[in-house]
Amino acid sequence: MTALGVRIVQKVSSTRVFAKVAPHVVPALDRAVHRLTRGKVLISAQLLPGVILTATGAKSGQPRRTPLACMPEEGGSWILIGSNFGRTGHPAWTGNLLVHPDAEISWKGEDIPVTAHLLEGEERGAAWKAALAFWPPYATYQARVEREIRLFRIVRR
């Protein structure tokens, strides 16, 4: 995608309308395409790298599959950003990881067992700064909500 195309998508993704519609449309499309391509393609990953997170439900104990944008880090870890498209509540997957940090991701067709760690303090500050450089609309999402957006570092188990 061209630089202009990316800027347009960033602008659109920062709108309140996008925040209302995207949580219902984007994950459903990603799950369907991911299943059809046997884990090799995520539509949202055409803009941002993405994973399918399989975490254990905090209340149900059942596996929960969630397509997520991620920020890969050098050394083989990833940052997951609980922006919830700038909506008021924390996304359910973040609560699941708080209770059950051992999970699995599908990354470029490979299933990888991981452990999640909630970032806090200086560690969170550094990751947040990197996330804003990576995808500037996260700043709009944070400005829209009173809660602090949760960031997790996930590493291979």
Secondary structure, DSSP 8 states (H G I E B T S, - for coil): --HHHHHHHHHHHTSHHHHHHHHHHHHHHHHHHHHHTTTS--SGGGTS-EEEEEEE-TTT-SEEEEEEEEEE-TTS-EEEEE-GGG-SS--HHHHHHHH--EEEEEETTEEEEEEEEE--HHHHHHHHHHHHHH-THHHHHHHH-SS--EEEEEEE-
